Amino acid sequence: MNKVLIICGPTATGKTKLGLELAEKLNAEIISADSRQVYRGMDIVTGKDLPAGRQVCPSTLIWHLQPLNYYEIDGIPVWLYDLVNPDEQFNVSFWKEAADMVINDISLRNKLPIIVGGTGLYIKSLTADLKNISIPSDPGLRSRLQKLSVAGLFNYLNSINSRRAALLNNSDRHNPRRLERAIEIELFKTPSPQLWRGVGGEVAARPDILILGLTAPLPFLLSKIDTRIGDRIQNGAADETKQLLTRYSPNLPSFSSPGYQAYSGPDYRQKWQTLEHQYARRQLTWFKKQPGIIWFDISRSGWQTACLAAVFNWYNSIKHEG
């Protein structure tokens, strides 16, 4: 079996740190599942944690006619940072294409792929049948939909598929871009293949995939977020944002991260904290609804020992079966 380890959860829970520790012990490589970190030049605000003087490490992989390379952190290869420029299109379908390629390459070299990140849809694309992620955007349809209000978009979606509309959370119901995409998918989707079964297209439990979730009580988590934001501001987040805005429009999807949204208004730190707190709450809501995740509370003593034991037990049992 080709094993895959996934480490997910909300921001500021130490996912990358755990991934690097496990990678060193298990002869593994890291694959980033973070929709913010795919953009070149967006480093400090998105928390890529790359070493100073970093250099791109070449590989033989080609993705969308360009080299698919990696960085090294403490000697561990980290893939899928810096895939596109901030003004280039990117979506979950593109990420999955690249991730599948890298997972296969790592496995062929008899190493363990470790997926690390907090973008829930990216991770779900590896563990469930998201058959509609490859549906391209339709500019003509988008142009027509943009003339509708948020209420009009929701009513249109409800008329096409009332069940999908009813399942939207409050945030999605008031997000015109997500409503437009939902309508686009409903109009152009294809029937689900029989290969996939279960509620929401979930794949049946697979022993070769282990999904770890890192979490914490909300006050603990928000405190860690605030500390990390302070560190990023001190490390030059504002200067990075200022330089990016001399080259790119702030209206690009790549600038939707809280750290960039906060830059445009007064009280930079406070606004960033508020937006990041909201984002973390959305992440917690998303991941808690996903099946098959083994959760570890990082605020509790001894969680690392229990986590490592779970990983090693899984890894050794699958290794012997394979």
N, C-alpha and C positions, 0 to 999 in steps of 0.2 A: 504494500500500500504506500502511496505517496502522502506523507503526513503534512498537515498544515496546522499551525498554532495561530490563534487570533487573540489579540489583547485589545479590548475595547473599553468604552466608558466615557464619562464626561471629561471636559478639559481640566487640567491641573491635578490629575490623579497619579501622575508618574508612570504613564504607560510606556513611554520611550525608554525611561531608565530601567524599568523591569525588562523590557524587550532586549535591551543591550546586555543586561546581566544574564538572561537566559541564552542569548545568542552565543555568548562566550563559553557557556557551559555545554551547549548542545551542538556546537559546530553549525551555527545557523546564520541566516542573513535576514535583515529587516526590510519590509515593504511598507512604506507609509500609506495609510488610508486616511488622508486628511485633505479635504477639498481646498483648504487655504494654502497648503504648502506645495501645490503643483506649479505655482507661479514664480517665475524667475524674478529676483530682486526683492521679493516680499519675504524677508528673512526674520528680522527682529520682531515685528508685530505678530507674525504667525508662529514664532517659537521653533524655528528649525533646529536650534541647538547645535549648529555646525561649528567645528573648531575654526579658530582664526587661521588665515592663510590656507583655507581648504582648497583642494584641487579635485576636479572631476576625474573619476577613474573610468577609463574606457572599457567598453564591453563589445561583444560582437552582435548584440541585439539591435534590430532596426524597428522603430515604431513610427508610423506615419512618415516614412521616408527620412527619418532623422535618427541619429544614434541614440540608443536608450542606455544611458550611463548611470553611474552611481557615485555617492560620496562614501567616505569612510569616517566613522566616529569610533574612536578607541580601537581602531583596527577592524571594526565590523562594517561590512557593506550595508549601506542604507539606500534603497531604491525609491524611485518615483517622487523625489523632490525635483523642482525646476523643470517640469515637462514643457511648459508653454510660457510665452510672454503674457503680461497682464491684459493685453488687448486682444488676445487670441481666444477663440471659442474652446470651451472645455466642458465636459459633462461626465456623468457616471459611466456611460457607455465607453467613452475614451479611456477612462481609468481602468475599467474592467479588462479591456483589450490589453493594456500594458501590464496589468497585474497578472493576468493569465499567462502572458509570455514570460514574465520574470519567475513566477511560481514554477512553471515547467522547467526553466533553465536551472533554477536552484536545485530542484528535485533531481534532474539529470546528473548534477554534480554531486549527488548523494549528500546534500545538505538540507537542513530544515528551513522552510520558509516561515517567517514569523510576521504576520500582518499586525500592524500597530496603528491605531488611530481612533478618532472620535466621530468620523463622518459615517453615520449609521447606514445610509443608503449604499455607500461604497462597500461596506462590509456585507450587507445583506445581498448585494449582487453576487457574492461568492457562495452564499449558503442557501439561496432561494432562487426560484425561477422568476426573474424580473424580465419577462419576455418583451416588455415595452420600452426598455431603456434605449434600444437602438432606433426607435422611431425618430426621424430627424425633425428639426424645427421647420415649420412651414411659414415663411415670411409673409405670404399673402394672407393666410389665416390670422397670424399674429397682428397684422396691421388692422384687420377688421375687428378683432377682439379688443384691441386697445381703445376702441371708441366706446366700449361698454364700461359702466361703473362696476365697482366690486360686487354690488348686489346683482347687477345684470349678468355678470360672469357666473356667479354662483347659481342663479336661476337657470342660465343656459346649461350648465353642467348638470343640474338637477333634472332638467328635461331630457337629457341624453341618458344619464345613468343615476337614478335617484339613490341607489345603494351606495355608490361611490361618494356622492355628495354628502350623504348622511354620515359617512365614516370620517370625513375631514375634521381635524381638530380646529379649535378656535383660531389659531394662528394662520392655518392654511386658508380658512374661510375668508380671511381679510387680507390675503396676500395675492394681488392681481397676477403676479408672474406665475405663482404656483397654480392658480386657477386656470390661467391660459394654457399651461402645460398639461393640466389634467384634461382639459377639453380636447387638446391636440391628441393626446393618447387615446381618448375614447373614440375619436373620429377615425383614427388610422390604425388602431390596434388589430392584432390577429388573434385567432383563438389559441388558447393555451394547449401545448402538446400533451399527450397522455402520459409522457414520461414523468411529469411532475405531478405530485399529489399533495393533498393536505390543505388546510385552511391558509389562504393567502399565498399559495404556491410554495409553502415551506417544504424543503427536502426532508425526507425521513432521516432520523438520527444516523450520523455516520461516525464510526469509531475512529476514523483517520483524521477527523477534525476536532480540535479542542478549542472552545471559546471561553476565555477568561474575561470577566468584567471587573473593573476597579471602580469602587464607589466610596462614598463617605456621607455622614449626616450633612445636611445642607449648610449649617453654620460653619462647620469645619471646612467644607469645600469652598465656600465663598471667601473665607479668610485666606486660603491658599491662593485663590484666584487674585485677590487684591495684592498679595505679596508679589506674585509673579508679574502682574501689571506694573507695579512699582519698579521691579528689576528691569523690565523691558523699556520703560521710559528712561531710566537711568542709562541704559545701554544704547540709547539713540533712536528709539522708535519714532519720535517726532521728526527728527532729521531724515530718517528713511522715508517717511510718508511725504515730507515736503519735496524731496528729490523725485519721488515717483510721480507726484502731481505736476511736476514740470514737463513730464513726458506723456502722461496718460490722463484720460478723463475720469473724474471721481464717480461718474455714473456707470462705469463698467462693472459687471458682476464680480470681478476680482476684488473690488473695493467694498464688498458687502461685509467683510469681517468687522467685528466691533471696534478694533483698534484703529481702523481707517475711518469708519463712520464717526467715531468720537472726535477725530481731529478737526472736523469742520465747525465745531461749536465751542462755546466757552467751557471752562472747567473740564479740561481734557481728561484728567485722571478719573474724576467722578463719573463722567459720562461713559468712559470706557468700562469702568467697573460695573455700572448699571447694565450696559448692553451685554457684557460678558456674563453677568449673573443670569440674565434672561436666556442667553444661549445655553448655559449649563443646565438650566431647568428644562429646556426643550430636549437636550441630550438625555437627561435622566428619564424623562417621560418616554422617549423613543426606545431606549435600550431596555427599560423595564418591561416593555411589551414584547420583546423579542425572545423566542424560546431557546432553550439549550445553553444559556450562559451560566457559568459557574462564577458566583459573585464573591468578591473579597473586599472587606471594609478596611480601607487604608488607615482609618483612625484607631483601629484596634491593635493592640500589641500582639505580635506573633503572626500577623497575617502573611508576612513574607514566607515564613517557614511552611505554613499550610499551603500556600500557593505553589511554592517550589515542589513540595511533595506531590501535589496533584499533577503537576506537569511531568515530573520524572516518572511517576507511576503510569501515566498515559503513554508517555514516549517509549518506555521500556516494554510495555505490553504490546504496543503496536509494532515495535521493532522486532519482537520475537515472532509475532504472527506473520509479519512480512517475510 
